[in-house]
Amino acid sequence: MKSKEIRALSPEEIKAKIADTREELMKLRFQQVTGQLTDTSRLRILRRDIARMESILNELVAE
């Protein structure tokens, strides 16, 4: 997700997105361990998305 898209969401929606993304990341990690994962770049993208959402959420809470 782009920062602009995340900033348009409410804090509750951002928290829900973080939870969904973490769940997807966990599933991909299991696939990687079992050797089923073909697109390993997706792991990096999801980690960055989570970090981006948490940063923006912290900015919103601090305001």
N, C-alpha and C positions, 0 to 999 in steps of 0.2 A: 504494500500500500504506500501511496505517496503521503507526505506530511500534510499536504493540503486536505486530503481525504480524511485523515485521522483527526485533524483539528475541527472538522465539521461535525464530528460525533460528540455525544455527551460522555461524561466520565464513566457512566455505567456501561455504555455501549463499548467504550474502549476496553474496559475491564473484561467484558464478555469476549471481545475479539482476541485479547491476550490469552484468555483461557483456551479458546478454540485453537489458536495458533500453537500454543504449548502442547496441546493434545496431538495435533498433527505432527509436530516435531518429534514427540515421543514415538508415534507410530513409524515414522521414517527411520528413527534410530534402531527400532527393532528390525525393520527391513534390512538395514545396513548390516547388522550383526548376523542375520541369517543369510546374507548374501543375495537378497532379492532386490535391493535398491540399485537402480541403474543411473539415476540422475542425482549424484551426490551434491551438486551445486545447490539443490533445493534446501539442504540443511543450513547452509550459510545464509541463504536468502531469508529463511524463517527466523533464524537467530537475530538477524539485523532488523527484521520487521518487529520482533518482540521488543528489542532495545529501543527502536524508534517510538513505538507506542508507549512504553514505560516512561520515556523521557518527556513526551508530550503530556502524558497524564500527570507527571510530577510538576510540569509547568502550570497546568490548569489548577492543580490543588494549591500551589503556592500563591496563586493570584488572589 
